[in-house]
Amino acid sequence: SPIAIHVRGDNVIVVNGQSVTLGQLKEYLIRAKKRYPEARPQLFHDKKAHFGTYQAIKNAAEEAGFRQMDIVLKPS
């Protein structure tokens, strides 16, 4: 996917290598939806990060028009 969202253990959000706030993430996702209408964001969420951060990212993706998001799990 051209949209890779990483959430670090300290809840910092990194999109395609750039650290962003939740507000910036939503704007980024709106632009990405226009540029890549068929893409599905991929979310890499550290197990130490808060569930609330995941929920806020999910909400931002839905508000930007994405109906699906891939959750990528890494084995321990």
C-alpha positions as protocol buffer text, in pm:
chain_id: "A"
residue {
  index: 1
  type: SER
  ca { x: 0 y: 0 z: 0 }
}
residue {
  index: 2
  type: PRO
  ca { x: 121 y: 354 z: -67 }
}
residue {
  index: 3
  type: ILE
  ca { x: -12 y: 448 z: 279 }
}
residue {
  index: 4
  type: ALA
  ca { x: 186 y: 302 z: 568 }
}
residue {
  index: 5
  type: ILE
  ca { x: 93 y: 418 z: 919 }
}
residue {
  index: 6
  type: HIS
  ca { x: 319 y: 318 z: 1207 }
}
residue {
  index: 7
  type: VAL
  ca { x: 227 y: 374 z: 1571 }
}
residue {
  index: 8
  type: ARG
  ca { x: 526 y: 349 z: 1802 }
}
residue {
  index: 9
  type: GLY
  ca { x: 510 y: 228 z: 2160 }
}
residue {
  index: 10
  type: ASP
  ca { x: 504 y: 590 z: 2280 }
}
residue {
  index: 11
  type: ASN
  ca { x: 196 y: 655 z: 2060 }
}
residue {
  index: 12
  type: VAL
  ca { x: 387 y: 866 z: 1807 }
}
residue {
  index: 13
  type: ILE
  ca { x: 225 y: 831 z: 1463 }
}
residue {
  index: 14
  type: VAL
  ca { x: 453 y: 802 z: 1161 }
}
residue {
  index: 15
  type: VAL
  ca { x: 311 y: 806 z: 808 }
}
residue {
  index: 16
  type: ASN
  ca { x: 541 y: 699 z: 527 }
}
residue {
  index: 17
  type: GLY
  ca { x: 841 y: 793 z: 739 }
}
residue {
  index: 18
  type: GLN
  ca { x: 710 y: 1129 z: 862 }
}
residue {
  index: 19
  type: SER
  ca { x: 595 y: 1195 z: 1219 }
}
residue {
  index: 20
  type: VAL
  ca { x: 245 y: 1350 z: 1228 }
}
residue {
  index: 21
  type: THR
  ca { x: -26 y: 1455 z: 1472 }
}
residue {
  index: 22
  type: LEU
  ca { x: -377 y: 1311 z: 1451 }
}
residue {
  index: 23
  type: GLY
  ca { x: -498 y: 1630 z: 1281 }
}
residue {
  index: 24
  type: GLN
  ca { x: -222 y: 1610 z: 1023 }
}
residue {
  index: 25
  type: LEU
  ca { x: -297 y: 1241 z: 972 }
}
residue {
  index: 26
  type: LYS
  ca { x: -658 y: 1313 z: 881 }
}
residue {
  index: 27
  type: GLU
  ca { x: -553 y: 1576 z: 625 }
}
residue {
  index: 28
  type: TYR
  ca { x: -292 y: 1338 z: 483 }
}
residue {
  index: 29
  type: LEU
  ca { x: -550 y: 1060 z: 451 }
}
residue {
  index: 30
  type: ILE
  ca { x: -797 y: 1291 z: 274 }
}
residue {
  index: 31
  type: ARG
  ca { x: -529 y: 1378 z: 16 }
}
residue {
  index: 32
  type: ALA
  ca { x: -422 y: 1013 z: -12 }
}
residue {
  index: 33
  type: LYS
  ca { x: -780 y: 900 z: -78 }
}
residue {
  index: 34
  type: LYS
  ca { x: -800 y: 1138 z: -374 }
}
residue {
  index: 35
  type: ARG
  ca { x: -461 y: 1028 z: -508 }
}
residue {
  index: 36
  type: TYR
  ca { x: -505 y: 654 z: -441 }
}
residue {
  index: 37
  type: PRO
  ca { x: -881 y: 589 z: -436 }
}
residue {
  index: 38
  type: GLU
  ca { x: -844 y: 209 z: -436 }
}
residue {
  index: 39
  type: ALA
  ca { x: -566 y: 187 z: -177 }
}
residue {
  index: 40
  type: ARG
  ca { x: -608 y: 48 z: 173 }
}
residue {
  index: 41
  type: PRO
  ca { x: -399 y: 206 z: 446 }
}
residue {
  index: 42
  type: GLN
  ca { x: -171 y: -36 z: 629 }
}
residue {
  index: 43
  type: LEU
  ca { x: -147 y: 12 z: 1005 }
}
residue {
  index: 44
  type: PHE
  ca { x: 152 y: -117 z: 1200 }
}
residue {
  index: 45
  type: HIS
  ca { x: 54 y: -70 z: 1566 }
}
residue {
  index: 46
  type: ASP
  ca { x: 309 y: -137 z: 1841 }
}
residue {
  index: 47
  type: LYS
  ca { x: 165 y: -360 z: 2113 }
}
residue {
  index: 48
  type: LYS
  ca { x: 270 y: -104 z: 2377 }
}
residue {
  index: 49
  type: ALA
  ca { x: 70 y: 176 z: 2212 }
}
residue {
  index: 50
  type: HIS
  ca { x: -274 y: 266 z: 2344 }
}
residue {
  index: 51
  type: PHE
  ca { x: -590 y: 123 z: 2193 }
}
residue {
  index: 52
  type: GLY
  ca { x: -728 y: 480 z: 2185 }
}
residue {
  index: 53
  type: THR
  ca { x: -458 y: 574 z: 1934 }
}
residue {
  index: 54
  type: TYR
  ca { x: -570 y: 289 z: 1709 }
}
residue {
  index: 55
  type: GLN
  ca { x: -933 y: 400 z: 1740 }
}
residue {
  index: 56
  type: ALA
  ca { x: -845 y: 762 z: 1654 }
}
residue {
  index: 57
  type: ILE
  ca { x: -653 y: 646 z: 1345 }
}
residue {
  index: 58
  type: LYS
  ca { x: -941 y: 420 z: 1240 }
}
residue {
  index: 59
  type: ASN
  ca { x: -1184 y: 711 z: 1278 }
}
residue {
  index: 60
  type: ALA
  ca { x: -958 y: 943 z: 1075 }
}
residue {
  index: 61
  type: ALA
  ca { x: -933 y: 683 z: 796 }
}
residue {
  index: 62
  type: GLU
  ca { x: -1312 y: 640 z: 787 }
}
residue {
  index: 63
  type: GLU
  ca { x: -1367 y: 1018 z: 782 }
}
residue {
  index: 64
  type: ALA
  ca { x: -1124 y: 1041 z: 489 }
}
residue {
  index: 65
  type: GLY
  ca { x: -1338 y: 790 z: 297 }
}
residue {
  index: 66
  type: PHE
  ca { x: -1149 y: 465 z: 352 }
}
residue {
  index: 67
  type: ARG
  ca { x: -1379 y: 172 z: 424 }
}
residue {
  index: 68
  type: GLN
  ca { x: -1101 y: -80 z: 485 }
}
residue {
  index: 69
  type: MET
  ca { x: -765 y: -71 z: 657 }
}
residue {
  index: 70
  type: ASP
  ca { x: -508 y: -350 z: 684 }
}
residue {
  index: 71
  type: ILE
  ca { x: -375 y: -419 z: 1033 }
}
residue {
  index: 72
  type: VAL
  ca { x: -26 y: -565 z: 999 }
}
residue {
  index: 73
  type: LEU
  ca { x: 87 y: -784 z: 1287 }
}
residue {
  index: 74
  type: LYS
  ca { x: 447 y: -877 z: 1347 }
}
residue {
  index: 75
  type: PRO
  ca { x: 530 y: -1205 z: 1517 }
}
residue {
  index: 76
  type: SER
  ca { x: 696 y: -1173 z: 1860 }
}
